[in-house]
């Protein structure tokens, strides 16, 4: 699944990504484990950065530009997701 699949076509849905980041921040506030909360906030920050990168693309975006943003987002989400999917946290 790609960012485009999650939030829309073309440049992606920047508003959708910002909404996702906001939801992640609200979720982080409700988590009892501080390590989990930090990981979710880091993920939210990564999503916000991706939204801004998409917003900065020209319309229509150059070929591969959205995939490039998605690749960076996937890389930036790797560490927080590793924390959140550690053994015993399923």
C-alpha positions in Angstrom: 0.0 0.0 0.0 1.3 3.5 -0.9 0.6 6.9 0.5 -1.4 7.6 -2.6 -3.5 4.5 -1.9 -4.2 5.8 1.6 -4.9 9.5 0.9 -5.6 10.0 -2.8 -4.1 10.3 -6.3 -1.9 12.8 -8.1 0.0 14.8 -5.4 -1.6 12.7 -2.7 -4.1 14.2 -0.4 -2.1 16.6 1.7 -5.1 17.3 4.0 -5.5 13.6 4.5 -1.9 13.2 5.6 -2.2 16.1 8.0 -5.4 14.6 9.4 -3.6 11.3 9.8 -0.8 13.0 11.7 -3.3 14.7 13.9 -5.0 11.4 14.7 -1.7 9.8 15.5 -0.9 12.7 17.9 -4.3 12.2 19.7 -3.6 8.5 19.9 -0.1 9.1 21.3 -1.7 11.1 24.1 -3.8 8.2 25.1 -1.1 5.6 25.2 0.0 4.4 28.6 3.5 3.3 27.6 5.8 6.4 27.1 8.0 4.6 24.6 4.9 3.8 22.5 3.7 7.4 22.7 7.0 8.7 21.6 7.1 6.3 18.6 3.6 7.4 17.6 4.6 11.1 17.8 7.7 10.4 15.7 5.4 8.7 13.1 3.1 11.7 13.2 6.0 14.0 12.5 7.1 11.9 9.6 3.6 12.0 8.1 3.5 15.8 8.4 6.9 16.1 6.7 5.6 13.9 3.8 2.5 16.0 3.5 4.6 19.1 3.2 6.9 17.4 0.6 3.8 16.5 -1.4 2.4 20.1 -1.0 5.7 21.4 -2.4 5.5 19.3 -5.6 4.3 21.1 -8.7 1.0 20.1 -10.3 1.2 17.8 -12.0 4.1 16.2 -10.2 7.1 15.0 -12.1 7.2 11.3 -12.8 8.3 9.4 -9.7 8.1 12.4 -7.4 5.2 11.0 -5.3 7.0 7.6 -5.1 10.1 9.4 -3.9 8.1 11.1 -1.0 6.5 7.7 -0.2 10.0 6.1 -0.1 11.3 8.7 2.4 8.1 8.3 4.5 8.5 4.5 4.6 12.1 4.9 5.7 11.1 7.5 8.4 8.4 5.2 9.7 10.6 2.2 10.0 12.0 3.0 13.5 8.7 4.0 15.1 7.0 1.0 13.6 9.7 -1.3 15.0 9.0 0.0 18.5 5.3 -0.4 18.1 5.5 -3.9 16.7 8.0 -5.3 19.1 7.3 -8.7 20.7 4.4 -8.6 23.1 3.0 -5.4 21.7 0.5 -6.8 19.2 
